[in-house]
Amino acid sequence: MSQRVVLAYSGGLDTSVAIGWIAQETGKEVVAVAVDVGQGGEDLDVIRQRALDCGAVEAYVADAREEFADEYCLPALRTDALYMGIYPLVSALSRPVIVKHLVAAARLHGADTVAHGCTGKGNDQVRFEVGIGALAPDLTCIAPVRDYAMTRDKAIEFAERENLPIDVNKKSPYSIDQNVWGRAVETGFLEDIWNGPIEDVYSYTQNPADPKPADEVVITFDKGVPVALDGKPVTMLEAIEQLNERAGAHGVGRIDIVEDRLVGIKSREVYEAPGAMALIAAHSELVNVTVERDMARFAGGVRQRWAELVYDGLWFSPLKRALDGYIDDLNEPVSGEIRLVLQGGRAVVS
């Protein structure tokens, strides 16, 4: 069998071009891997076919929405994890589940290298490579944009020259990363922190200033796990999706932050996470009601450190696993119902 590279594939310009670019640079075959964590957009079968049309020898697609909700979003909720006390780890939480599927695909298809589409200035290059190193230290990591100077202009030129089935003219003014837990937006004009976000930036949430009757929702928890909304049983994924809609209709979960990136720079980020923030508001209040005083006092430092570890790409670290044990104990008594009122950009316990 020829040597192979597994590529984290999104279906966009950069990763579509990366298939042929990697093949030329390394002489290896490319296996494309697309993971659905609730980001929406194109059908995964369409994305899979595009990868094959762009030269991938195999294309692996995974519906990881339930897995992402149960194994990654739920631990974050049970921790009430907010990086810098504000950000619910929208992008950071999705990286370890994608890493898990990349490593599984590498084993399945006999690859010795994993590739991703990250640049050299963001958090995700670290998250992917640290995660892959933790699960499969024998695999090599490459990033064509960073390692092979694959600029956007060069990518467009390559796509046109190779006749790739990708629209090279379609370019959003925003850089967006989204999943079922939330949505992250960066763009040129937002890099000036004096410029406020315009409504066009948002997709998961409606304008909180629009007058609307309040929406009241009762969330039932069992040991920190949301199990029902207004008395109707739900999975974790259903709880997030339904509250994304209901809380999002009232503008809940809009976040505008100058964030300390793990690579040592500050970055202005705009997030919207209506379901996540509504669930965290409810869960944190139930913790306050049910958890013994000393356990509750100690939880503050654990939440902060847990969020920092996940933000820094250390999902698979020994300390993160140890803190998970404490969080399990913390949530033992966290059962009951919490009533939230959603209105005017706020989720308020009533």
Summary of the structure (lengths in Angstrom):
residues: 350
radius of gyration: 20.8
end to end distance: 62.4
largest distance: 65.4
contacts: 1204
relative contact order: 0.15
helix: 44%
strand: 23%
